[in-house]
Amino acid sequence: MSDWGPVFVAVVLFILLTPGLLIQIPGKSRMIEYGNFQTSGVSILVHSVLYFALICIFLLAIGVHMYLGS
């Protein structure tokens, strides 16, 4: 059986935390901007740190596992 939990968590977090797609922290004119499809170096750094922290929490602390197949 394959453990698909880490793959699922990584893909969902990547989609949610892509800078400028849904939110951008910090934005160009405000602290949080929604759906502006722009990014900056600072927002890439902030989103990368958030991604790393959340993936560590979900995979190491909580231990998300999804077993698919026979």
C-alpha positions as CSV (number, residue, x, y, z in Angstrom):
1,M,0.0,0.0,0.0
2,S,1.2,3.5,-0.8
3,D,1.1,6.4,1.6
4,W,-0.4,9.3,-0.3
5,G,-0.8,11.6,2.7
6,P,2.4,13.6,2.2
7,V,1.7,14.0,-1.5
8,F,-1.9,15.2,-0.9
9,V,-0.8,17.7,1.8
10,A,2.1,19.1,-0.3
11,V,-0.1,19.6,-3.4
12,V,-3.0,21.3,-1.4
13,L,-0.6,23.6,0.5
14,F,1.3,24.4,-2.7
15,I,-2.0,25.5,-4.4
16,L,-3.2,27.5,-1.4
17,L,0.1,29.2,-0.7
18,T,1.2,30.1,-4.2
19,P,2.0,33.9,-3.8
20,G,-0.5,36.0,-5.8
21,L,-2.9,33.2,-6.7
22,L,-5.3,33.4,-3.8
23,I,-3.6,35.7,-1.4
24,Q,-0.3,37.6,-1.2
25,I,1.4,38.4,2.1
26,P,2.7,41.1,2.1
27,G,1.0,42.8,-0.8
28,K,2.3,45.7,-2.9
29,S,0.0,48.3,-1.4
30,R,-1.6,46.5,1.6
31,M,-0.5,43.8,4.1
32,I,-2.8,41.2,2.5
33,E,-4.0,41.3,-1.1
34,Y,-6.4,38.8,-2.7
35,G,-6.1,37.4,-6.2
36,N,-3.8,40.0,-7.7
37,F,-1.6,37.5,-9.7
38,Q,1.5,39.4,-8.8
39,T,4.3,38.6,-6.5
40,S,7.5,40.0,-5.0
41,G,10.6,38.5,-3.4
42,V,9.4,39.2,0.1
43,S,6.1,37.5,-0.5
44,I,7.9,34.5,-1.9
45,L,10.0,34.3,1.2
46,V,7.0,34.7,3.5
47,H,4.9,32.0,1.6
48,S,7.9,29.6,1.6
49,V,8.3,29.9,5.4
50,L,4.6,29.4,5.9
51,Y,4.7,26.4,3.5
52,F,7.6,24.8,5.4
53,A,6.0,25.4,8.8
54,L,2.6,24.0,7.8
55,I,4.0,20.9,6.0
56,C,6.1,20.2,9.1
57,I,3.1,20.4,11.3
58,F,0.9,18.3,9.1
59,L,3.5,15.6,8.3
60,L,5.6,15.4,11.4
61,A,3.5,16.6,14.3
62,I,0.0,15.4,13.2
63,G,1.2,12.5,10.9
64,V,-1.3,12.7,8.0
65,H,-1.5,9.3,6.2
66,M,-3.7,8.2,3.3
67,Y,-3.4,4.6,2.1
68,L,-4.7,3.9,-1.3
69,G,-4.6,0.7,-3.3
70,S,-4.7,-2.9,-2.4
